[in-house]
Amino acid sequence: MTYRRVVIAPARSPMSSTLKKALLLSGCLTGLLFSAASAQTVQTQQQAGEVSTQVSEQNTQDAENAEHSKNTALIGPPSERVEPEKKFVESEDLPETDPWTREYNSGLKATQNRRYAEAEQKLLAAVKDAKKGVSGDQRLILARTALADVYCALEKYDDAEKLYSWAYQTTRKSGEESEAFGNAAHGLAVVNHVHGNHAKAAVICKQAIVARRKALGATHHDVGQSYVLMALILGKQNYPDDAEPYLTRGLRFLEKSPGPKQLDYADALRSAALYRQSRGQKKEAEQLFNKSYAITDGAVAFDQPAKLKGSVFYKWEEGSPRALEIPDYDFPLRYININGVRVAATIIDLWELMGVLVSITNTNDERVVLGLDKVNLDQLSLDPNDTSKHPLTFVDANSIDRIRRERVMWDLTMNRPWLANIQKTRSVRGLVPQQGHDLFRGPNIFGVYGDWTAIPRVMPGRLESQASPERVQYQLESELDSGLIHSNTIKMTGLVPVALEPFESRTGELFYIHPRCESVLLTVRVGNSTVQIPFKLRKRRIN
């Protein structure tokens, strides 16, 4: 019997079809909901992007408007500019400077501007502070060397030599190539040159040149000063061929770097002129003198003292085109012109006293206002290498019989017109020929120096305004010079104000104890200018 295998399929349930439809419907609804949510998300993102873009554009526009306003405020007219407000921070620390640095820098600045009284005060304080510090000898070296420079400028060479020698020996221990050693060596060479130790000065000056060239550069201002000094030293040793290149290079370096107000260059020109004069080169010396005076005149301030405007020195020196003299065996009248103002002086021997006559004259064509400072008279040594000065005792004119002393001076000088005319108060020309010296050209006031009275203005008794060749009627229409009215009310710091018309003079007398010396130096100060005039005296009495 054959068996046939029969496979019976399971019967389909009626719920399968219904479930399938439900599942299909649920999937469609889910897809629709998902699509709607996605579309809403995309729309929300687009809206957010648009808002962000609008905010960014608004911020950019605001920044551009602010920048435009700032630029408009900065480039607008001064009345419309809006300066940005500066915020002050209370916690911000102010810069602090230790006392030594402040005093030392102030002293250097005052020295460069030639305010030597202030410089000496500041540098003395710096030296005192340097001795208290713990930074070694470096600060003390710098302060003492700078102070020695001040003493050297004031011609106090003995005081300067002590400081230079100490700084030279101290800096030499650490090497001969530093700037401090070069400055100390240069100063010490100057002092030895002035004292006549030219061989020693030449050796030290060469060391200064080497040190300054290495520390500052081959064409530095200080190197130029050392070159000029070396030329003067070699000239004193009678080596003109060796001195010439040093002098030429030094002047060239200083011309490029002349110092404040070009006065360092003017001093070098004056030294070069004296050197040329000693070599018999008169024409070259005169050119150098005139060039030096042209620079020096530009730094003169007649209405300000040296402590404010810096010192300017004029020295009466043989060979200078401005150092002039009316020669006389007993009473030579020496004078020098400083920027249109002439300072003339002579000394009269009164045995126990010395009578000094100082005449200040305006040689310009316009009125000038001067400020006069005190006058000094110092005793000098007959040894040219001895630079020491000894002040002579001043005698107040009110403490002696001044009239009798004036009478003695008149009796001794009445036969010398140049002295007789300045010892008179006059409002007209002196009693000399028309072609005479201009010392007697204008009016003069005579009295105690610095204590003059007003001079009367002499006018014709009758002045008509009719037409004349001299055109006097136009002079009557012109306004009166205000300086004739207000000049007596001028106030100056520590100075005696004096207003001088063209070729008007003030002549003053001063008295000093006479120690029977044979060489003196008269120092007259006009504004910030210091005039030094040497005189040789006679020991025996003039009868």
C-alpha positions in Angstrom: 0.0 0.0 0.0 1.3 3.3 -1.0 1.2 6.2 1.3 1.0 9.7 -0.1 2.4 12.4 2.1 -0.1 15.2 2.4 0.9 18.6 3.8 -2.0 20.6 5.1 -1.4 24.4 5.2 -2.6 26.2 8.3 -5.7 28.3 8.0 -5.4 32.1 7.8 -6.8 34.0 10.7 -9.2 36.8 9.9 -7.4 39.2 12.3 -4.2 39.3 10.2 -5.7 41.4 7.5 -7.1 43.9 9.9 -3.9 44.2 11.9 -2.0 44.8 8.7 -4.3 47.7 7.7 -4.0 49.2 11.2 -0.2 49.0 11.0 -0.1 50.7 7.6 -2.4 53.4 8.8 -0.3 54.0 11.9 2.9 54.2 9.8 1.3 56.8 7.4 0.1 58.9 10.3 3.6 58.8 11.9 5.2 59.8 8.6 2.8 62.7 8.2 3.5 63.9 11.7 7.3 63.5 11.3 7.2 65.5 8.0 5.1 68.2 9.6 7.5 68.5 12.5 10.6 68.6 10.2 9.0 71.3 8.2 8.2 73.3 11.3 11.8 72.9 12.6 13.3 74.1 9.3 11.0 77.1 9.3 12.0 77.9 12.9 15.7 77.6 12.0 15.2 79.9 9.0 13.4 82.4 11.1 16.1 82.3 13.8 18.8 82.7 11.1 17.0 85.7 9.7 16.8 87.2 13.2 20.5 86.5 13.8 21.4 88.1 10.5 19.3 91.2 11.3 21.0 91.5 14.7 24.4 91.1 13.2 23.6 93.7 10.5 22.3 96.0 13.2 25.5 95.6 15.3 27.7 96.2 12.3 25.7 99.4 11.5 26.0 100.6 15.1 29.8 100.0 15.0 30.1 101.8 11.7 28.1 104.7 13.1 30.2 104.9 16.2 33.4 104.8 14.2 32.1 107.5 11.9 31.2 109.7 14.8 34.6 109.2 16.3 36.4 110.1 13.1 34.1 113.1 12.6 34.9 114.3 16.1 38.6 113.9 15.7 38.9 115.6 12.2 36.3 118.3 12.8 37.1 121.9 13.7 38.5 122.5 17.3 35.2 123.9 18.5 33.3 120.8 17.4 35.7 118.1 18.4 34.7 115.6 21.1 37.7 114.3 22.8 37.4 110.8 24.2 37.0 110.8 27.9 40.1 109.5 29.8 39.4 107.4 32.7 41.5 107.9 35.8 42.4 104.8 37.7 42.9 105.5 41.4 45.1 102.4 41.8 47.5 103.6 39.1 51.0 104.2 40.5 52.8 107.4 39.7 56.5 107.1 38.5 58.9 107.2 41.4 62.5 108.5 41.1 65.0 108.1 43.9 66.5 111.4 45.2 70.0 110.8 43.8 68.7 110.3 40.2 66.5 113.3 40.4 69.2 115.6 41.8 71.9 114.2 39.4 69.8 114.6 36.3 68.7 118.1 37.4 72.3 119.1 37.9 73.3 117.8 34.5 70.5 119.7 32.8 71.4 122.9 34.6 75.1 122.4 33.6 74.2 121.9 30.0 72.1 125.1 30.1 74.9 126.9 31.9 72.9 127.7 35.0 75.9 127.0 37.2 74.6 128.2 40.6 71.7 125.7 40.3 73.9 123.0 39.0 76.3 123.3 41.9 73.5 123.1 44.4 71.9 120.0 42.8 75.2 118.1 42.3 76.4 118.8 45.9 73.1 117.2 47.1 73.7 114.3 44.7 77.2 113.8 46.1 75.8 113.8 49.6 73.1 111.2 48.7 75.7 109.0 46.8 77.7 108.7 50.0 74.7 107.3 51.8 73.9 104.7 49.2 74.9 101.1 48.8 75.6 101.1 45.1 79.3 101.4 45.4 81.4 104.2 44.0 79.7 104.5 40.6 77.1 107.1 41.6 79.7 109.0 43.6 82.0 109.0 40.5 79.3 110.4 38.3 78.2 113.1 40.7 81.8 114.3 41.6 82.8 114.4 37.9 79.7 116.5 37.0 80.4 118.8 40.0 84.0 119.2 38.8 82.7 120.2 35.4 80.8 123.0 37.1 83.8 124.2 39.0 85.9 124.1 35.8 83.3 126.3 34.0 83.4 128.8 36.9 87.2 128.8 36.7 87.6 127.2 40.2 90.3 125.0 38.9 91.8 124.1 42.3 88.5 122.7 43.5 87.9 120.9 40.2 91.3 119.3 40.2 90.7 117.5 43.5 87.4 115.9 42.2 88.9 115.1 38.8 91.9 113.4 40.3 89.8 111.2 42.6 87.5 110.2 39.8 90.4 109.5 37.5 92.1 107.2 39.9 88.9 105.4 40.9 87.6 104.7 37.4 91.1 103.7 36.2 91.0 100.6 38.4 88.1 99.2 36.4 89.5 99.9 33.0 90.3 102.9 30.7 87.6 102.4 28.2 84.5 103.6 30.0 82.7 107.0 29.5 83.2 107.9 33.1 87.0 107.5 32.8 87.0 109.5 29.6 85.1 112.4 31.3 87.4 112.4 34.3 90.5 112.2 32.1 89.3 115.1 29.9 88.7 117.3 33.0 92.0 116.5 34.5 93.7 117.3 31.2 92.0 120.7 31.2 93.2 121.6 34.7 96.8 120.5 34.0 96.7 122.6 30.7 95.5 125.7 32.6 98.2 125.2 35.3 100.9 124.9 32.7 101.6 121.1 33.0 101.4 120.5 29.3 103.3 117.3 29.1 101.1 115.6 31.7 98.0 117.1 30.1 98.9 115.6 26.7 99.2 112.1 28.1 95.9 112.3 30.0 94.1 113.9 27.1 95.2 111.1 24.8 93.6 108.6 27.3 90.4 110.7 27.3 90.3 110.6 23.5 90.7 106.8 23.3 88.1 106.2 26.1 85.5 108.6 24.6 86.0 107.2 21.1 85.3 103.6 22.3 82.4 104.5 24.6 80.7 107.3 22.6 81.8 107.0 19.0 84.4 108.5 16.8 82.5 111.7 15.9 80.8 112.4 19.2 80.5 115.9 20.7 82.7 115.0 23.7 85.3 113.6 21.3 85.4 116.9 19.5 86.0 118.8 22.7 88.9 116.5 23.5 90.4 117.0 20.0 90.3 120.8 20.4 91.9 120.5 23.9 94.6 118.3 22.4 95.3 120.8 19.7 95.7 123.6 22.3 98.1 121.5 24.4 100.2 120.6 21.4 100.3 124.2 20.4 101.7 125.2 23.8 104.3 122.5 23.3 105.2 124.1 20.0 104.0 121.2 17.8 101.8 123.1 15.3 101.9 120.4 12.6 100.6 117.8 15.1 98.0 120.2 16.5 96.4 121.1 13.2 94.6 117.8 12.4 93.2 117.7 15.9 91.9 121.3 15.7 90.3 120.8 12.3 88.5 117.5 13.3 87.4 118.9 16.6 85.8 122.0 15.1 84.1 119.8 12.4 82.6 117.5 15.0 81.4 120.4 17.2 79.9 122.2 14.3 77.7 119.1 13.7 76.9 118.8 17.4 77.4 122.3 18.9 75.6 121.8 22.2 72.8 123.9 23.8 72.5 127.3 22.0 75.7 126.3 20.1 77.8 127.8 23.0 80.1 124.8 23.2 81.0 125.4 19.5 81.4 129.1 20.2 83.9 128.3 23.0 85.8 126.0 20.7 86.0 128.7 18.0 87.2 131.3 20.5 90.0 128.8 21.7 90.9 128.2 18.1 91.1 131.9 17.4 93.5 132.4 20.3 95.6 129.6 19.0 95.7 131.1 15.5 96.5 134.5 17.0 99.5 132.9 18.9 100.7 131.5 15.6 100.6 134.9 13.9 97.6 134.0 11.7 95.7 137.2 12.4 93.2 137.0 9.5 92.1 133.5 10.3 92.0 134.4 14.0 89.7 137.4 13.4 87.3 135.3 11.3 87.1 132.7 14.1 86.6 135.4 16.7 83.8 137.0 14.7 82.1 133.7 14.2 82.3 132.9 17.9 80.9 136.3 18.9 78.0 136.0 16.4 76.9 132.8 18.2 77.5 134.2 21.7 75.5 137.4 20.9 72.5 135.2 20.1 72.4 133.8 23.6 72.5 137.2 25.3 69.4 138.2 27.4 69.9 141.7 28.8 66.7 141.6 30.9 67.2 138.2 32.5 69.8 136.9 35.1 72.1 134.0 34.4 70.3 131.8 36.9 67.3 131.8 34.5 68.9 132.1 31.0 72.3 130.6 31.5 75.7 132.3 31.7 77.3 133.9 28.7 81.0 135.0 29.1 82.8 137.8 27.3 86.5 138.1 28.1 88.8 141.0 27.3 91.7 139.2 25.6 94.6 140.4 23.7 94.1 139.9 19.9 90.3 139.9 20.1 88.7 142.3 17.6 86.3 143.4 20.4 88.9 143.8 23.1 89.6 147.5 22.6 91.5 150.1 24.7 92.2 153.8 25.0 95.8 153.4 26.1 97.2 155.4 29.0 100.2 154.9 31.2 98.2 155.5 34.4 94.5 155.0 33.6 93.9 152.9 30.5 90.2 152.6 29.5 89.3 149.1 28.4 86.0 148.2 26.8 84.2 145.4 25.0 81.0 145.3 23.0 78.4 142.7 23.8 75.6 142.5 21.3 75.4 146.3 20.8 76.0 147.3 24.5 79.5 148.6 25.3 81.0 147.9 28.8 84.0 150.2 29.5 86.0 150.4 32.7 89.1 151.8 34.3 90.7 151.8 37.8 92.0 154.9 39.6 94.6 154.6 42.4 93.5 156.5 45.5 96.3 155.0 47.6 94.4 153.2 50.3 91.3 152.8 48.1 90.8 151.8 44.4 88.2 153.8 42.5 86.5 151.8 39.7 84.6 153.6 36.9 82.2 151.4 34.9 80.4 152.9 31.9 77.5 151.1 30.2 76.6 152.5 26.7 73.9 151.6 24.2 75.5 151.6 20.8 72.4 150.4 19.0 70.0 152.6 17.1 67.1 151.6 19.3 66.3 151.9 23.0 67.4 148.9 25.1 66.4 147.9 28.6 69.2 146.3 30.6 69.4 144.5 34.0 72.6 145.2 35.9 73.9 142.8 38.5 76.7 143.2 41.1 80.3 144.0 40.2 83.3 142.0 41.5 87.0 142.9 41.8 89.4 140.0 42.4 93.2 140.0 43.0 95.2 137.8 40.6 98.6 136.3 40.9 101.4 137.5 38.7 102.2 133.9 37.9 100.2 133.0 34.7 99.9 129.4 35.8 98.3 130.3 39.2 94.6 130.6 38.6 93.6 131.5 42.2 91.4 134.6 42.8 91.1 136.6 46.0 88.1 138.9 46.3 88.9 142.4 47.3 87.0 144.1 50.1 84.1 146.3 48.8 83.7 149.7 50.5 80.2 151.2 50.6 80.2 154.7 49.0 77.9 156.0 51.8 80.4 155.0 54.5 83.2 157.3 53.2 83.5 160.9 52.1 82.5 160.1 48.6 82.5 163.7 47.3 86.1 164.1 48.4 87.1 160.8 46.6 85.3 162.0 43.5 87.2 165.2 43.6 90.5 163.3 43.8 89.5 161.2 40.8 88.6 164.3 38.9 91.9 166.0 39.6 93.8 163.0 38.4 91.8 162.4 35.2 90.5 165.9 34.2 93.1 166.2 31.4 92.0 163.0 29.8 88.8 163.7 27.8 87.7 160.1 27.6 87.6 159.9 31.4 86.5 163.5 32.1 83.4 163.1 29.9 82.1 160.0 31.6 82.4 161.6 35.0 79.8 164.2 34.1 76.0 164.1 34.0 75.0 165.7 30.8 72.1 165.6 28.4 74.1 166.8 25.3 77.1 165.7 23.5 80.5 165.7 25.2 83.0 168.5 24.6 84.9 166.8 21.9 85.2 167.3 18.1 82.4 165.8 16.0 84.8 163.2 14.6 85.7 162.1 18.1 85.0 158.8 19.8 81.4 157.8 20.1 81.9 157.4 23.8 81.0 161.0 24.1 78.2 161.1 21.5 75.1 160.8 23.7 73.9 161.8 27.1 75.4 160.3 30.3 74.4 159.9 34.0 77.2 159.8 36.6 76.8 158.5 40.1 77.2 155.4 42.4 77.0 152.3 40.3 73.4 151.0 40.2 72.0 154.0 42.0 71.4 156.6 39.3 68.7 159.3 39.2 66.8 160.3 36.1 68.3 162.5 33.5 66.5 165.7 32.4 65.2 165.8 28.9 66.4 169.2 27.5 64.1 170.6 24.8 64.3 173.9 22.9 62.6 176.8 24.6 60.4 177.5 21.6 59.3 175.0 19.0 57.2 176.2 16.0 55.2 173.9 13.8 55.8 175.8 10.6 57.1 174.0 7.6 60.8 173.6 7.5 63.5 171.6 5.8 63.8 169.4 8.9 60.0 168.5 8.7 59.5 169.3 12.4 55.8 169.4 12.0 55.7 165.7 11.4 57.7 165.1 14.6 55.1 166.9 16.5 52.4 164.6 15.2 54.2 161.4 16.2 53.4 159.7 19.5 55.7 159.9 22.4 57.8 156.7 23.0 56.2 154.9 25.9 59.6 153.8 27.1 60.3 157.3 28.2 57.4 157.1 30.5 57.3 153.6 31.9 60.9 152.6 31.9 61.4 153.5 35.6 58.7 151.0 36.6 60.4 147.9 35.0 60.9 145.1 37.5 63.6 142.4 37.0 64.5 139.4 39.1 67.5 140.4 41.2 68.7 143.1 38.7 68.8 146.9 38.6 66.7 148.0 35.5 68.2 150.6 33.3 66.6 151.9 30.0 69.1 153.5 27.6 68.4 155.5 24.5 70.7 155.2 21.5 74.3 156.1 22.6 73.1 157.0 26.1 75.4 156.0 28.9 75.3 155.2 32.6 78.6 155.6 34.5 79.0 154.4 38.0 81.8 154.5 40.6 82.7 151.8 43.1 85.4 151.7 45.8 87.5 148.8 47.1 90.3 148.4 49.6 93.7 148.6 47.8 96.1 145.9 49.0 98.8 147.4 46.7 98.5 144.4 44.3 99.6 144.5 40.7 97.0 142.5 38.9 93.2 142.5 39.3 90.2 141.1 37.4 87.0 143.2 37.1 83.8 141.3 36.5 80.7 143.2 35.3 77.3 141.5 34.8 74.7 142.7 32.4 71.7 140.5 32.2 72.9 136.9 31.7 76.3 138.2 30.3 79.5 138.2 32.4 82.2 140.6 31.2 85.7 140.0 32.5 88.4 142.8 32.1 91.9 142.4 33.5 94.0 145.3 34.7 97.7 145.8 35.6 98.3 148.2 38.5 101.3 150.1 39.8 102.5 149.6 43.3 103.8 153.1 43.8 101.4 155.9 44.5 100.4 158.2 41.6 101.1 161.9 42.5 
